Amino acid sequence: MTRSQAVEDARTAVGEVRESEPRAIQAEETRGAEPLPRSRGGMFRSLRNYNYRLFVSGSVVSNVGTWMQRTAQDWLVLELTHGSSAALGVTTALQFLPVVLFGLWGGMLADRYSKRPLLMAAQSLLGLLALAMGLLAITGHAQTWHVYVMAFMLGLVSCVEVPTRQSFVVEMVGRRDLANAIALNSSTFNLARVVGPALAGVLIYALGGTGPIFLLNAVSFAAVITGLLLMRTSELRTPEPVARGKGQLREGLRYVWRRPELLMPILLVAFVAMFATSFSMSIALMAKQVFGQDASSFGVASSVFAVGALGGALLAARRARPTRRLLIAGGVVFGLAQIAAGLAPVYLAFLLLLVPAGMALITTNTAANSSVQLAASPEMRGRVMGIYVLVFTGGAPIGAPLIGWIGEFAGPRLGVVICGVMCLAGVGLAILLTRFAAGRTHGAVVRGVVPAPGGAR
């Protein structure tokens, strides 16, 4: 290999391509793949796909049920432990712990097996867990350890279900409508985040307990499973499953490290998500300790933040495809909005600043999700999404306690401000680490150590 050829290969390896359409995207799914659109199109254009209409219809019902169950689960823990916040924290930790420990393996399973039957199995297990917890609660046999076990089992199933569901979207809509479909998924999720907890609160009071809420959520999974069963398999863009082999997890990590178009959004989401969870937690502290508001006002603040996120998701649905500039801008605006919210002089100003904060956060998340799925080759997409889900959820156990400790000793205002500053620093660090990785790959290829990546092996 001549030096000029090596340099050219290195340029390919580090992704020195057009920002709007990276070469990894151009090369992906060349077998019958449709080109990415040049125009924005309609806000709901991905609903033209029959399979995706079934999927998103079931997801609306299931997401509302899931948020209802989350509210009922927290309420049940508080009832069983007589208001123990520590028990509530343990429950949340147990639900996220399996994703941190086993999320990469879940992504590998998504590559090895057909995603549609895998999703049906996972949704069925989630429904059975909700049914079991509902029966225990209704019969009066529910104990705290039951909730702990259920939370851990939910997390285990989510290790497989989340990366499989995320990587299944492109099989339903193709690359042309992928960004729009991901944005609509975020819209339905945030709509459920607004409706679900409020509906759960009403029903817990009206039905006399949390048990019926778990049962309603168990029934809601039937909507997703039915939609999956009714799909036209001939219209799915299903890649060949990856055969079992050694070193597939390491292969996935190397695949991401060598591709800046994947590494950049994953690193940025890792840092932003680390402090996004702590900001949601800080909303309660700001409402109560700084502005002296009651529980109902805290509920209003949470809803305003969710409404901002919903608006951001709908705006993202109008974009044909994400760009790196949009991804970075979303992270920067989210950090600045947190700083401004921490310095808000009155409660009304605080509420108003929650809207752009929610919009910026969801813009970052949807842009990163779309970028990662578009840039990953089909046979690697499950493992890549496993890494994405891991960093998306794994940062919370680090960021939330850190900001909580700062807020406890220095006050909620300073905690929120520092949260915003750390988010801005994380965006800058993600850019620097991506350039460092690109430089390492560039040097290795020039020396002939690493072959230029042209797709997954």
Sequence and secondary structure as in RCSB ss.txt:
>XXXX:A:sequence
MTRSQAVEDARTAVGEVRESEPRAIQAEETRGAEPLPRSRGGMFRSLRNYNYRLFVSGSVVSNVGTWMQRTAQDW
LVLELTHGSSAALGVTTALQFLPVVLFGLWGGMLADRYSKRPLLMAAQSLLGLLALAMGLLAITGHAQTWHVYVM
AFMLGLVSCVEVPTRQSFVVEMVGRRDLANAIALNSSTFNLARVVGPALAGVLIYALGGTGPIFLLNAVSFAAVI
TGLLLMRTSELRTPEPVARGKGQLREGLRYVWRRPELLMPILLVAFVAMFATSFSMSIALMAKQVFGQDASSFGV
ASSVFAVGALGGALLAARRARPTRRLLIAGGVVFGLAQIAAGLAPVYLAFLLLLVPAGMALITTNTAANSSVQLA
ASPEMRGRVMGIYVLVFTGGAPIGAPLIGWIGEFAGPRLGVVICGVMCLAGVGLAILLTRFAAGRTHGAVVRGVV
PAPGGAR
>XXXX:A:secstr
  HHHHHHHHHHHHT S SSS HHHHHTTTTT     SS   TTGGGGSHHHHHHHHHHHHHHHHHHHHHHHHHH
HHHHHTTS HHHHHHHHHHHHHHHHHHHHHHHHHHHHS HHHHHHHHHHHHHHHHHHHHHHHHTT   HHHHHHH
HHHHHHHHHHHHHHHHHHHHHHHTTTTHHHHHHHHHHHHHHHHHHHHHHHHHHHHHHTSSHHHHHHHHHHHHHHH
HHHHTS GGG          TTHHHHHHHHHHT HHHHHHHHHHHHHHHHHHHHHHHHHHIIIIIT   HHHHHH
HHHHHHHHHHHHHHHHHT SS  HHHHHHHHHHHHHHHHHHHT SSHHHHHHHHHHHHHHHHHHHHHHHHHHHHH
S GGGHHHHHHHHHHHHHHTHHHHHHHHHHHHHHH HHHHHHHHHHHHHHHHHHHHHHHHHHHHHHHHHHHTTSS
    S  
